[in-house]
Amino acid sequence: MMLSIFFGFFPGNAQEFKSWSSQNGSSVEAKYVGLKRERLYLESKEGERMNLPVGALAEADREYAVAQAVKAGHLAAPRTWTSQSGTTVVASYSHVENNQLTLLKGDGTSLTLPLSVLDEADRNEVVKLAIAAGEMPDSGTGAIQESVLPDQLATFADGKWKGLYAVYQSPYFRVRVEPDSTVFIDMLVDGEQVGTSLRNAFGASYRDESKPTTEWSTRRKLLRVEGNPKPAVYQGETKLILKGFFEDEVAYSLTLFMKPNELRLSFEVNDPPKVEYKTHSGFSMVFPESYKPELGVKFEETQAILKNWSLKIYRPDVPSKTIAYWESIEPGKAVEKLELIGPWGNRKLTVEAPPVEINKKPIYKITGIYPGKPVYSGFNIQSAYSGDEVESEYILKFE
């Protein structure tokens, strides 16, 4: 019996000593310690630890080893696995490597097969088990679901981020890109989301001034996405550019430049030479409802709950103003910077939209911050520009 010495990584157990026999007739007196990735770990009466392939054992000892492993939680309980063609096998999950799944049957024999042959439910089960075992990142197997719609991005086919196109994560925030190119931003504390998510979206329209004033603006439909990277999970300093076309072959690009404590979002459209109507883009950031008073709660109680929450608004040529979250935002168009404290625990968020110079005049790209209700009920900022101007940009800084 060929044995290898090893250092233990299984917790202590109260297994009995027994004689283990190999298929070639050799034997050793030892007790079961653990089973991992088709290798059986034993300990002799002298305290010597050793391991060997479980497949090298005689059949009765293979069955005993598998039973002990399931009982001790070293091996997943056996279940029925189903292929896409409908064939089944009863076995325990062993491990995943290079998109190959290894199962261990009750008799101690193993079966290795490509993940792709399993039906969807079982592929998802493999992903859960592999992530829990540290054998697979949260992005799952890496399998991609191509979109059948020309205006939708491909997505992860399985794993934690199933249904998303891209994910970026830092200690401060997480970015999730949906297949329709909508961007969600989650605040993180100790790796967990706090508060509600911000949402960024874009669009395009044109003005036909031959129509009545109320009908001037017509939306340009997003026709297709084109030439974009495959779905991925990102960390560190990352630049991601998404591209596509609106009606009338109006090209667009959405750029996400991400660092651990900063996110830059910029959006640009480019009209083709012979477009009839100049394109106007819309680029918005939605700050959703962050607090909802319960029925019967007095105003003074809401003030007490939100006493440390604030929104500071910087506008050009006027002093900055800090307002409490129970106050309403005053009307006003040009906005240079926002500072938000409160909705995300100890996180502070700064949103900047640097002005650009057009004809030697600074143009502030946030053209509106929508008032009328308490800040806690939600608000949004909007940038708009026409096709012959520069791109619109938001800079989010996290503290």
C-alpha positions in Angstrom: 0.0 0.0 0.0 1.6 3.3 -1.2 1.2 6.0 1.5 2.3 9.6 1.7 3.0 11.5 5.0 1.0 14.7 5.4 0.3 17.4 7.9 -3.2 17.4 9.2 -5.9 19.9 8.2 -8.9 18.0 9.4 -10.3 18.7 12.9 -9.8 16.0 15.5 -12.2 13.0 15.5 -13.0 10.0 17.6 -12.8 7.3 14.9 -11.9 3.8 15.8 -8.7 2.1 14.5 -9.3 -0.6 11.9 -7.4 -2.5 9.3 -7.4 -0.9 5.9 -6.7 -3.1 2.9 -5.6 -2.1 -0.6 -6.6 -3.9 -3.8 -3.2 -5.5 -4.0 -3.6 -7.1 -0.6 -1.4 -4.9 1.6 -2.9 -3.4 4.8 -2.4 -0.9 7.6 -3.9 -0.4 11.0 -5.1 3.2 11.3 -8.1 5.4 11.9 -10.0 7.6 9.5 -9.1 11.3 9.6 -10.5 12.8 6.5 -11.2 12.6 2.8 -10.5 15.4 0.3 -10.3 15.4 -3.5 -10.3 11.6 -3.7 -7.6 11.1 -1.2 -8.1 9.3 2.1 -6.2 10.6 5.2 -5.4 8.1 8.0 -3.6 8.2 11.3 -1.7 5.1 12.7 -1.6 4.1 16.4 1.8 5.7 16.6 0.4 9.1 15.5 1.8 8.9 12.1 -0.4 10.6 9.5 -0.6 9.4 5.9 -2.8 9.6 2.8 -3.5 7.5 -0.3 -6.0 7.5 -3.2 -9.3 6.2 -2.1 -9.6 4.3 -5.3 -6.6 2.2 -4.3 -8.6 0.6 -1.4 -10.4 -2.7 -1.5 -14.1 -2.2 -2.3 -15.4 -2.7 1.3 -12.9 -0.1 2.6 -13.8 2.4 -0.2 -17.4 2.2 0.8 -16.5 2.6 4.5 -14.3 5.6 3.7 -17.0 7.4 1.7 -19.6 6.7 4.4 -17.3 8.1 7.1 -16.5 11.2 5.0 -20.2 12.0 4.5 -20.9 11.4 8.2 -18.1 13.7 9.2 -19.1 16.4 6.7 -15.9 16.0 4.7 -17.9 15.0 1.7 -21.2 16.3 0.5 -24.2 14.0 0.9 -24.9 11.9 -2.2 -27.5 13.3 -4.6 -28.9 12.6 -8.1 -27.1 14.4 -10.8 -28.8 14.8 -14.2 -27.3 15.5 -17.6 -28.9 17.5 -20.3 -29.7 14.3 -22.1 -31.6 13.0 -19.1 -29.1 10.4 -17.8 -28.6 10.3 -14.0 -26.0 9.2 -11.5 -26.1 9.1 -7.7 -22.9 10.4 -6.2 -21.3 13.0 -3.9 -19.7 16.2 -5.0 -15.9 15.9 -4.7 -14.4 19.0 -6.5 -14.2 21.1 -9.6 -11.1 21.9 -11.6 -10.8 23.5 -15.0 -14.5 23.2 -15.5 -14.4 19.5 -14.9 -16.6 18.1 -12.1 -15.5 15.1 -10.1 -18.1 13.0 -8.3 -17.5 10.2 -5.8 -19.9 7.3 -5.8 -20.9 5.3 -2.7 -18.6 2.5 -3.7 -15.6 4.9 -3.6 -15.1 5.0 -7.4 -15.0 8.5 -9.1 -16.5 10.0 -12.2 -15.2 13.1 -13.9 -17.2 15.0 -16.5 -17.4 18.4 -18.1 -19.7 20.8 -16.3 -21.4 21.6 -19.6 -23.1 18.2 -19.8 -25.2 18.9 -16.7 -28.6 20.4 -16.7 -29.0 24.0 -15.5 -30.2 23.2 -12.0 -27.2 20.9 -11.4 -24.7 23.3 -12.8 -26.1 25.9 -10.4 -25.7 23.4 -7.5 -22.1 22.8 -8.5 -21.4 26.5 -8.5 -22.8 26.8 -4.9 -20.7 23.9 -3.7 -17.5 25.0 -5.5 -17.8 28.6 -4.2 -18.3 27.3 -0.6 -15.3 25.1 -1.0 -13.2 28.0 -2.3 -12.7 26.2 -5.7 -14.5 28.8 -7.8 -14.8 32.6 -7.7 -18.2 34.2 -7.2 -18.5 34.6 -10.9 -19.2 30.9 -11.2 -18.0 28.7 -14.0 -17.4 31.6 -16.3 -20.1 30.3 -18.7 -21.6 33.1 -20.7 -25.2 33.5 -21.8 -25.3 35.4 -25.1 -28.2 37.8 -25.6 -30.8 37.1 -28.3 -31.7 40.8 -28.3 -29.3 43.2 -30.2 -29.6 45.9 -27.6 -28.7 43.7 -24.6 -25.3 42.7 -23.3 -24.2 39.1 -22.7 -24.4 37.9 -19.1 -23.0 35.4 -16.7 -24.9 32.1 -17.1 -24.4 31.0 -13.5 -22.9 31.8 -10.1 -23.5 34.7 -7.8 -23.5 37.2 -10.6 -25.9 35.3 -12.9 -27.8 37.6 -15.1 -25.3 40.5 -14.9 -22.9 41.7 -17.5 -20.1 43.0 -15.3 -19.2 43.4 -11.6 -16.5 45.6 -10.0 -15.8 45.4 -6.2 -13.6 47.3 -3.9 -13.7 47.7 -0.1 -15.8 50.9 -0.5 -18.3 50.1 -3.3 -19.5 47.6 -5.9 -20.6 48.3 -9.4 -23.2 46.0 -11.2 -23.8 46.4 -14.9 -27.1 45.0 -16.1 -27.6 43.6 -19.6 -29.5 46.8 -20.6 -26.3 48.8 -19.7 -27.9 50.3 -16.5 -25.2 50.7 -13.8 -26.0 50.1 -10.1 -23.6 51.3 -7.4 -23.8 49.6 -4.0 -22.0 51.1 -0.9 -20.0 48.5 1.1 -18.9 48.3 4.7 -16.9 45.2 5.7 -17.8 43.6 2.3 -21.6 43.9 3.0 -24.0 46.3 1.2 -25.4 49.2 3.3 -28.3 51.4 2.3 -29.9 51.6 -1.1 -28.2 51.4 -4.4 -27.6 54.3 -6.8 -28.6 53.9 -10.4 -27.0 55.4 -13.5 -28.7 55.4 -16.9 -28.3 57.1 -20.2 -30.4 57.9 -23.3 -30.6 60.0 -26.4 -33.2 62.1 -28.2 -33.5 64.8 -30.9 -35.7 67.9 -31.4 -37.9 68.4 -34.4 -38.9 72.0 -34.1 -41.4 71.7 -37.0 -43.7 70.0 -34.5 -45.7 71.7 -31.7 -43.5 72.8 -28.8 -44.8 70.0 -26.5 -43.8 67.4 -29.1 -40.3 68.7 -30.0 -38.4 66.0 -28.1 -38.3 62.5 -29.6 -36.4 59.6 -28.0 -33.8 57.8 -30.1 -34.2 54.1 -29.5 -31.1 52.0 -28.6 -30.6 49.7 -31.5 -27.6 47.5 -30.7 -24.6 47.0 -28.5 -21.4 46.3 -30.4 -17.8 45.3 -29.8 -18.0 45.0 -26.0 -15.7 42.8 -23.8 -17.0 39.5 -22.4 -18.7 39.5 -19.0 -16.2 39.8 -16.2 -15.6 40.5 -12.5 -13.1 43.3 -11.9 -11.0 44.6 -9.1 -8.2 47.2 -8.7 -7.8 50.0 -11.2 -10.1 49.1 -14.2 -11.4 50.9 -17.3 -14.5 49.4 -19.0 -15.9 50.9 -22.2 -19.3 50.0 -23.5 -20.3 50.8 -27.0 -23.3 50.7 -29.3 -25.7 52.6 -31.6 -29.0 54.5 -31.3 -31.4 55.0 -34.2 -30.0 56.7 -37.3 -26.6 55.1 -36.5 -25.8 57.5 -33.7 -22.9 56.0 -31.9 -22.4 56.1 -28.1 -19.8 55.1 -25.5 -20.2 54.6 -21.8 -16.9 54.6 -19.9 -16.5 53.4 -16.4 -13.1 54.1 -14.8 -12.9 52.4 -11.4 -10.4 52.6 -8.6 -10.8 51.4 -5.0 -12.3 54.7 -3.7 -13.4 56.4 -6.9 -15.7 55.8 -9.9 -15.8 57.9 -13.0 -18.8 57.5 -15.3 -18.7 59.3 -18.7 -21.1 59.2 -21.6 -20.7 60.4 -25.1 -22.7 60.4 -28.4 -21.5 61.0 -31.9 -23.8 61.9 -34.7 -23.0 60.5 -38.2 -22.2 63.2 -40.9 -25.7 63.3 -42.5 -28.0 62.9 -39.5 -31.1 65.1 -39.9 -31.5 66.2 -36.3 -28.7 66.8 -33.8 -28.7 64.3 -30.9 -29.2 65.4 -27.3 -28.0 63.0 -24.7 -29.4 62.4 -21.2 -27.2 61.1 -18.4 -28.7 60.7 -15.0 -27.9 59.5 -11.5 -30.8 58.4 -9.3 -30.5 58.5 -5.5 -33.5 56.4 -4.4 -35.5 56.7 -1.2 -33.2 56.2 1.7 -35.7 56.4 4.6 -39.4 55.9 4.9 -41.1 57.1 8.1 -43.5 54.6 9.6 -47.2 55.5 9.9 -47.8 57.7 12.9 -44.1 58.7 13.4 -43.9 62.4 14.4 -41.8 64.8 12.5 -39.6 65.4 15.5 -38.8 61.7 15.6 -37.8 61.7 12.0 -35.5 64.6 12.7 -33.9 62.7 15.6 -33.3 59.6 13.4 -31.8 61.7 10.5 -30.0 64.3 12.6 -26.6 63.3 11.2 -27.7 62.9 7.6 -26.9 65.8 5.3 -26.7 66.9 1.7 -24.3 69.7 0.8 -24.9 71.3 -2.6 -22.2 73.3 -4.4 -23.4 75.7 -7.2 -21.3 78.1 -9.3 -21.2 81.7 -8.1 -23.3 81.1 -5.0 -22.3 79.9 -1.5 -22.6 76.2 -0.9 -25.6 75.1 1.2 -26.0 72.1 3.5 -29.6 70.8 4.0 -30.9 68.1 6.3 -32.5 65.0 4.9 -35.9 66.0 6.0 -35.7 69.3 4.1 -36.6 69.8 0.4 -34.1 70.6 -2.3 -34.4 74.2 -3.6 -34.8 74.6 -7.4 -31.7 75.5 -9.3 -30.1 74.2 -12.4 -26.3 74.3 -12.5 -24.6 72.0 -9.9 -20.9 71.6 -9.4 -20.7 69.1 -6.6 -22.7 67.1 -4.0 -21.6 65.7 -0.6 -23.9 63.1 1.0 -23.5 61.8 4.6 -25.8 59.4 6.4 -27.7 56.9 4.1 -24.7 54.5 4.0 -23.6 54.2 7.6 -20.1 55.7 8.0 -19.6 56.2 4.3 -19.4 59.7 2.8 -20.1 60.1 -0.9 -19.0 63.0 -3.1 -20.4 63.5 -6.6 -18.7 65.9 -8.9 -19.5 67.0 -12.4 -16.6 69.3 -13.5 -17.6 72.1 -15.8 -16.3 72.1 -19.4 -15.3 75.1 -21.4 -17.3 75.8 -24.6 -16.6 79.1 -26.4 -14.5 80.2 -23.3 -17.5 79.8 -21.1 -17.8 77.1 -18.3 -20.7 74.8 -18.8 -21.9 72.8 -15.8 -23.0 69.4 -16.9 -25.5 68.7 -14.1 -28.4 70.7 -15.5 -31.0 69.7 -12.9 -31.4 68.4 -9.4 -35.0 67.6 -8.9 -36.7 69.2 -5.8 -40.1 69.3 -4.2 -39.8 66.5 -1.6 -37.7 65.7 1.4 -34.2 64.6 0.5 -34.8 61.2 2.1 -37.6 60.4 -0.3 -35.1 60.3 -3.2 -33.9 62.6 -5.9 -31.9 62.5 -9.2 -29.4 64.6 -11.1 -29.4 65.0 -14.8 -26.8 66.0 -17.4 -27.7 66.9 -20.9 -25.8 68.1 -24.0 -26.0 68.0 -27.8 -23.8 65.9 -30.1 -21.2 68.6 -30.9 -20.3 69.1 -27.2 -17.9 67.1 -25.0 -18.8 64.0 -23.0 -20.8 64.2 -19.8 -19.1 62.9 -16.7 -19.8 62.1 -13.0 -17.0 61.5 -10.5 -18.0 59.6 -7.4 -15.6 59.6 -4.5 -16.0 57.2 -1.5 -14.8 57.8 2.0 
